[in-house]
Amino acid sequence: MEFSRIVNIKDPLFSQMHQLMQDVFPPEEVLEFDLWKEPLEDPGIRVFVAVHEGKVVGATEYRYYEDFNVAMTDFTIIGQAGLGVGPFLAKKRLEDLHALATANGKKLSGMFAEIYDPYRVDHYEFGGVKPMDPYVRREVLAHLGYKRLNFSYVHPSWHNDGEAITGLDLCFVPMDGDIYELPTDLIVKFLKRYYTVLPNKPESWFTMIENLEAKEKVELLYF
């Protein structure tokens, strides 16, 4: 299996990846094809696909924030069961992130990720691929060391239409597993940076930010 980076929408592997996203994710979570041009060309956004026998069987997008020394996994897609796509992507991604942190003169402190709450979104089919089932994914994230941040998370729709997407939790995996809370200052700065690209945010997102700013720390809870 190959771990191949995509930096251009004209890459034929991107067409396969975008179709895979449409097969797996609900429509409001998928950025339109042409709108991927700038993100793919952004050196800070890393989009890789897992290629097996010439076919894209998985993908992941993530980024490393040098000033925060944290990463964010935008998404992980497993397009086919039984190939070990999930472990392959997780291993390659972490190797790359550790290398980026080392080049920044630091040791990676942790990584954010979003995960659907299966008790609120179990009607999503996620392409019929069992490893993408929210119940399975939460178990996998738990085994990888992720914990759920204890606040009500609101995700602005990637359609940039001001709609609020709920049914998700924001999670974090500390590289030091003994950490059980995060400073809200880090969470707020990260969320504001991450969603800069979406100017039309729902009012509930701003309320979420205000509620976070009223606290000093947020608990990291087990799933």
N, C-alpha and C positions, 0 to 999 in steps of 0.2 A: 504494500500500500504506500502511496506517495502523499506527502504533505506539501501541497502546492499553493503558493500565495497568488492571489488575484489582485491586480492593480489597474485593470481597465475593463470597461463594460464590453469591449470588443473581443475579449478573451472568450473563446467558445465554452470554456469551463464555467464562465459566469452565467451563461444562458441556462446551463444545466442546474447550477446552484439556485438561480432565481426561481426556476420552475419547482425545484425541491422545496423552497421556502413556501411557495404558494400551495403546494400539496400538503404541507405539514402545519403551517401556522394559520390562524384566523386572518381574514383580509385586513383588518385594522392594524395588524402587526407587521405587514409587509410593505416596505417602501417600493414605490413604482420603479420599474426598470431603469428609465432614463435618469431618475433622481439619484441613482447610485454612482453616477460619473464622478462627482466631486469626492464623496466618501472614499471610493476606491483609490483615488489619486492622492488622498491625504496620507502622508507618511506616518501619522500617528495612529491611524486606524488599520488594523491588521486583519485581513480576511484570507482565510486559508480553507482549502477543500481537501477532503480525503478522496483520493482517486484510486479505484480498484478496477483493473483491466479496462482502463480508458473511460470509466464511468464515475461520475461524482456520486459517492455513497454517503457523504457526510460533509459538514461545513461548520466553521466556527468564526465568529468575529469578536475581536477583543481589542483593548487598548491599554496602554500603560501611561499613567500620569506622573511625570518625573517630579513635579513639585509636591505632589501628595504622596508619592512612592506607593501607590496602590494601583491595581488593575481593575478593569471591568470586563466581564464577559457579556457581550451584547446578546449572543445566542450560540447555541450548540445544536446542530441537527444531526440526527442519526437516521439515515435514509434506508438502511437495510439492516435487519437483525442477523446475528450469527457470524459477523465478520470482525467483531471487536472494534468497531468504529469508535465507540464512546471512549474506551481506554486509550486508544491510539491518539485521538484528538486531545484528550486531557493531558497526556504525557508530553506530546509535542508542544502544546500551548504553554505548559508550565516551564519547559526547557527554554523556550523563547523568552518568556517573561523574566525568568531568572537572569538570562543573558542581558536583557535590556536594563534590569535593575543594576547589575554589576557594572555595565558600561556607564551608568549614572552614579557610580561610586557608592551604591547602597545595597542592602539586602531587602528584597521585596517584603513588604509588611503584610500584604493580604490582597484579596480580590473580591469585588462585589459581583453579584449576579441576581437576576430576577427569576422567580419560579412561580408557576401557577399553583394556587391552592386547589387541590383536587376536589375538595368539598364544595367549592364554588364554581368550578369550571369543568366538571367531569363530562359535560356534554360535548366538549371538543374532541374531534376524532384524531387530530394530529397525524393525518395521513394513514391511519390504521397501523402505524409502526409501533409495536408494543413498547420498545425502549423509550419512546417519546411520551408515553402515558404519564400524566402528572404524578400519579402515585409512585410509579417506578422512578421517575426523575428525582423526586424528593428523597427517596431512599438512597439513590446514587449520590446526590449532593451531601446527604448526611454522612455517608461513608467517606466522602472526600474531605470532610471536616467543616462543611458550611453550617452556619447557624442563622436563624431568622432574626432580623432586627425587629424589636418589639414596638412597632408603630404601624398605623394604618397607611399603607402605601398606595399612592395614586400615580398612574403612568399616563402621560399625555399621549394621545393617539398619534401614530406615525403618519397619519393622513394630514396632520397639522390643521385639523378642523376644530380644535378646541374641545374635543370630546375627552372625557375622563375614562381611562381603562382601569377597572378594578379587578379583583380576583387574583392579584399577584402579591407576592411578598418580596421585599428586598432582603437579600441575604449577604453574608460576608464570611469568607474563610480566612482566619488569621493564620499567618505562617507560624506564629507562636500560638500553639493550640490552647495555651492557658489564659487567653484573653476572653473575657465574658461581657465586655461592654465597649462601646466606641464613643468617642467625643462627638457630640452633635455638630460641632464646628466642622469636622471633617465630612460628615454626612451631607450637611447643607451645602458646603462648598463644592463637593463632588456633584450633587444633584443639579445645582445651578449651572455648573460647567457642562455636564453631560447633556442637559436639555436646552442649551443655548440655541441649538439648531432648530428648535420648535418654538417660534414666537407666539403661537396661538395656544397658550396653555389654559386648561380649565381653572375656574375659580377655586375648585377643591384642591388643586395642586398648590396654589399659593397659601391656602389655609393649612395644608400639611406642612409647608415650609415654616410658617409662623409658629405652629405648634412645636416643631422641632427646635426652633430658635429659643423657645421659652425654657428649654431643658439644657442641662450640661452634658448628659450622657444618655445613651440608649442601650438597653440590655441586648445581649446576644443570646437567643434562646434555642434550645434543641428543637428539632421538628417533632 
